[in-house]
Amino acid sequence: MFITTLLENDTTAAAFGLNFREARGYCRPSSKARFVKATRRQKSFAIALGVLLFGFVPGVLRAQTQGFLMQTFDGNICGWNSLPGVTLTYDPTQDNTGNGGGSCHVSTDYSQGGLFEFTAANLACCYCFGAIILEASNYVSLDFDVKWDNSSTVSLSAFNANYGGGTQGILIGLNPQNQNGTITSLCYSNVFIPDAATNGWVHVSAAINRAVPTQSFNALIFQKVYPASGGTAAFWLDNVQLVGPTFKPTVSAVSAGGGSFTLCWTGLAGATYSVQKSSNLSVWTILATNYPAGLPANNPIYFTDTNASGSRAFYRITWP
């Protein structure tokens, strides 16, 4: 999904230029710029607004939610790995999406005690050596579906509380770890599996602490310390995703002329954006990425293309 000054599949398109064809707008920067607005039923409608100043009808005014789908386990658990003591397996018999997929079965043996830990890579690929780097500040929650395995000999209440010196709940942190070996928690607190999970699938939405010191990560770490009390604890996970903020963006043109073109849009606290440019709506050139840093909530963001002397250009802003 992206926020864009031009939205081809919208009923209204906005553009800056001197001409308009086939319900599409394009920018011809000049000292005598005109604002053009058209719908699919209109071929041209121009209002001169003066030198360098533009009016704008936002290409997107609907509230949008940006997110990142990590794993739905539809055929595999690629990208998920565990330390000794924890076993991860793909289970095609348990699925909370109803699409014929499956889920990830997580089990651990309490007979030894120790560290319960597994990782979920942002890149859900079995034979890939790359990584997808995400920014924690671009998301508001980690959502997933969970179901407790009632064949476990350790009760859910004991697993959550970890009687005997273990960790309460599950720490969900960021990978890579800190230099001192500690893990930065993604959430405000450890996450507990709801009691209702013993009766079937339950949806969990864990709020993300967007002020965490370490922002970039290539995987999530699920961790807890459990005591040597004997028995097994197990559950299923499905539909793991990072959920972004819901907001109504606005994009506008500020000025054009002298070989430059300036865009303005509203942004979210801590979010970063990419600015792209195209001459034909097919091939896009990236003008800026991770732009800007440390943005206050809803503060206007300005970007100027200093090489806007071509015959025409389209601009769009993507996030995250």
C-alpha positions in Angstrom: 0.0 0.0 0.0 1.2 3.5 -0.6 0.2 7.1 -0.2 0.4 8.8 -3.6 -0.3 12.1 -5.2 -1.7 10.2 -8.2 -4.0 7.2 -7.7 -4.8 5.6 -11.0 -7.6 3.4 -9.8 -9.3 6.2 -7.9 -12.2 8.0 -9.4 -10.4 11.3 -9.0 -6.9 12.0 -10.1 -4.9 15.1 -9.4 -2.0 16.4 -11.3 0.0 19.5 -12.0 0.7 20.6 -15.5 -0.6 22.3 -18.6 -2.5 19.4 -20.2 -4.6 16.5 -19.2 -5.3 13.3 -21.2 -7.3 10.1 -20.5 -8.1 11.0 -17.0 -4.5 11.1 -15.9 -2.6 14.1 -14.7 1.1 14.8 -15.2 3.3 17.6 -14.1 5.0 20.0 -16.4 6.9 22.3 -14.0 7.1 25.8 -15.2 6.8 29.4 -14.0 3.2 29.4 -15.2 1.9 26.3 -13.5 -1.8 25.3 -13.7 -3.7 23.0 -11.5 -5.6 20.2 -13.3 -8.4 18.1 -11.8 -10.3 15.5 -13.7 -12.4 12.4 -13.2 -12.8 9.4 -15.5 -15.7 11.2 -17.1 -13.8 14.4 -17.7 -10.9 15.1 -20.1 -9.8 18.5 -18.9 -10.6 21.1 -16.3 -8.0 23.8 -15.5 -7.8 26.6 -13.0 -4.8 28.9 -13.1 -3.6 29.5 -9.5 -0.5 31.7 -10.1 3.2 31.3 -10.2 4.7 28.5 -8.0 1.5 28.0 -5.9 -0.6 24.9 -6.4 -3.9 23.6 -5.1 -4.3 19.9 -4.6 -6.9 17.3 -4.2 -5.3 14.4 -2.3 -5.1 11.1 -4.2 -5.9 9.2 -1.0 -8.2 10.4 1.7 -9.3 7.0 3.1 -8.0 5.8 6.4 -5.3 3.3 5.8 -3.5 0.6 7.9 0.0 -0.3 7.0 1.3 -3.6 8.2 3.7 -6.5 7.5 2.6 -10.1 7.3 5.3 -12.3 8.8 4.0 -15.8 8.6 0.6 -17.5 7.9 2.1 -21.0 7.9 0.3 -22.0 4.8 2.5 -25.0 4.0 5.6 -24.4 6.0 7.2 -22.6 9.0 10.0 -21.1 6.9 12.0 -18.4 8.7 11.2 -19.8 12.2 13.9 -21.5 14.2 14.4 -22.6 17.8 17.1 -23.3 20.4 17.5 -26.8 21.9 14.7 -27.5 24.3 12.0 -26.0 22.0 10.6 -27.8 19.1 8.8 -26.1 16.2 6.8 -28.1 13.7 4.4 -27.4 10.9 0.9 -28.8 11.7 -1.5 -28.9 8.7 -4.3 -30.1 11.0 -4.5 -26.8 12.9 -5.4 -23.7 11.0 -7.2 -20.5 12.0 -7.7 -19.0 8.6 -9.9 -21.7 7.0 -7.9 -21.6 3.8 -6.5 -25.1 4.0 -3.2 -24.0 5.5 -1.7 -24.9 8.8 0.0 -23.5 11.9 3.2 -23.7 13.8 3.2 -26.0 16.8 5.5 -24.9 19.6 6.5 -27.3 22.4 9.0 -27.4 25.2 10.2 -30.0 27.7 10.1 -28.8 31.3 12.2 -31.8 32.6 15.5 -29.9 32.3 14.5 -26.3 32.7 16.4 -23.5 31.1 15.8 -21.1 28.2 12.6 -21.3 26.1 13.6 -19.4 22.9 12.7 -19.3 19.2 13.1 -16.7 16.5 10.7 -15.5 13.8 12.5 -14.0 10.8 11.0 -11.1 8.9 11.8 -13.1 5.7 9.7 -16.2 5.7 11.9 -18.2 3.4 13.4 -21.6 3.9 16.4 -21.3 1.6 17.2 -17.6 1.6 20.4 -16.0 2.9 19.1 -12.5 2.9 17.1 -10.5 5.4 14.3 -8.0 5.6 15.1 -5.1 7.9 12.1 -3.4 9.6 11.7 -0.4 11.9 9.8 -1.1 15.1 8.5 2.5 15.2 6.5 1.9 12.0 4.1 -0.5 13.8 1.7 -0.3 16.7 1.1 -3.9 17.6 2.2 -7.5 17.0 -0.8 -9.6 16.3 -1.2 -13.4 16.2 -3.6 -16.2 16.8 -2.8 -18.8 19.5 -4.3 -22.0 20.7 -3.2 -24.0 23.7 -2.4 -27.7 23.2 -4.5 -29.4 25.9 -2.3 -32.5 25.7 0.3 -30.5 27.5 1.1 -31.8 31.0 2.0 -28.3 32.1 -1.1 -26.2 32.6 -1.5 -22.8 30.8 -1.6 -21.0 34.1 1.7 -22.6 35.2 3.2 -21.7 31.8 2.2 -18.1 32.0 3.2 -17.7 35.6 6.2 -20.1 35.6 6.0 -21.0 39.2 9.4 -21.9 40.7 11.5 -19.0 39.5 10.7 -18.8 35.8 9.7 -15.8 33.7 6.1 -14.7 33.7 4.7 -14.5 30.2 6.8 -14.5 27.0 9.3 -11.8 26.2 9.1 -10.8 22.6 12.2 -8.9 21.6 14.2 -7.7 18.7 17.0 -9.4 16.8 19.9 -8.7 16.6 20.4 -8.6 20.3 22.2 -5.8 22.2 26.0 -6.0 22.4 25.8 -7.1 26.0 23.6 -10.0 25.0 20.4 -8.6 26.4 17.2 -8.4 24.3 15.3 -5.2 23.7 11.6 -5.9 24.3 9.3 -5.0 21.4 6.3 -4.6 23.7 5.6 -2.7 26.8 5.5 -6.0 28.9 5.8 -9.7 28.5 2.9 -11.3 26.6 0.6 -13.9 28.2 -1.4 -16.6 26.4 -5.1 -15.9 27.2 -7.0 -18.5 29.3 -9.5 -18.8 26.5 -6.9 -20.4 24.3 -7.6 -23.7 26.1 -11.0 -23.7 24.4 -9.8 -22.8 20.8 -8.1 -20.1 18.8 -7.7 -16.7 20.4 -6.5 -13.5 18.7 -3.7 -11.6 20.6 -2.7 -8.0 19.9 0.4 -7.0 21.8 1.0 -3.2 21.8 4.5 -2.2 20.5 6.6 0.2 22.5 7.5 2.6 19.7 10.0 4.3 21.9 12.3 1.3 22.1 16.0 2.3 21.9 16.8 -0.3 19.1 14.5 0.2 16.2 15.9 -1.9 13.3 15.4 -5.6 13.4 15.5 -8.6 11.0 13.7 -11.1 13.3 11.6 -11.3 16.5 12.8 -13.4 19.5 10.3 -15.2 21.7 11.9 -16.0 25.0 11.2 -17.0 28.6 13.1 -18.8 31.4 11.3 -21.9 32.7 12.0 -24.0 35.8 12.9 -27.7 35.9 9.5 -29.0 37.0 8.9 -31.8 34.5 6.2 -32.1 31.9 5.6 -30.5 28.5 4.0 -27.3 27.4 2.8 -26.7 23.8 0.6 -24.4 21.7 -0.1 -23.4 18.1 0.6 -20.0 16.5 -1.0 -18.7 13.3 -1.3 -15.4 11.3 1.7 -13.6 12.8 1.8 -10.0 11.6 3.0 -6.5 12.5 0.1 -4.0 12.4 0.7 -0.4 11.4 -1.2 2.8 12.5 -4.5 3.7 10.9 -4.6 7.3 9.8 -5.9 9.5 7.1 -3.0 10.9 5.0 -3.0 14.1 3.1 -0.6 14.9 0.3 -0.2 18.2 -1.5 2.1 20.1 -3.8 3.7 23.2 -2.4 5.6 24.8 -5.2 7.3 24.2 -8.6 9.6 26.2 -10.8 13.2 26.8 -11.5 13.8 23.1 -12.1 12.4 22.0 -8.7 9.2 20.5 -7.4 8.2 20.4 -3.7 5.7 18.0 -2.1 4.2 18.1 1.4 2.4 15.3 3.3 1.3 14.5 6.9 3.2 11.8 8.7 3.3 9.6 11.8 5.6 9.8 14.8 8.8 7.9 14.0 7.7 6.8 10.6 9.9 7.0 7.6 8.9 7.2 3.9 10.2 6.7 0.4 9.7 9.3 -2.4 9.4 7.9 -5.9 9.2 9.5 -9.3 8.1 8.3 -12.7 7.6 9.7 -16.2 5.1 7.0 -17.3 3.6 5.4 -14.2 5.3 2.1 -15.0 8.9 2.6 -14.1 9.6 4.4 -10.8 12.9 5.9 -9.6 13.5 6.2 -5.8 14.4 9.8 -4.9 14.7 9.2 -1.1 14.3 6.4 1.4 14.0 6.4 5.2 12.9 10.0 5.0 12.9 11.9 7.4 14.0 10.7 10.8 12.5 11.6 14.2 9.3 13.0 12.9 6.7 14.4 15.4 3.1 13.1 15.0 1.2 14.6 12.0 3.9 17.2 11.4 4.1 18.3 7.7 6.9 16.7 5.8 8.5 18.5 2.9 10.5 17.0 0.1 11.9 18.9 -2.9 13.0 17.3 -6.2 15.8 19.5 -7.4 15.9 17.8 -10.7 12.3 18.4 -12.0 13.2 20.0 -15.3 11.8 17.2 -17.4 8.7 17.3 -19.6 6.5 15.5 -17.1 6.7 13.6 -13.9 4.5 11.6 -11.4 5.3 11.5 -7.7 4.3 9.0 -5.0 5.1 8.5 -1.4 5.4 4.9 0.0 5.4 3.8 3.6 6.9 2.0 5.4 
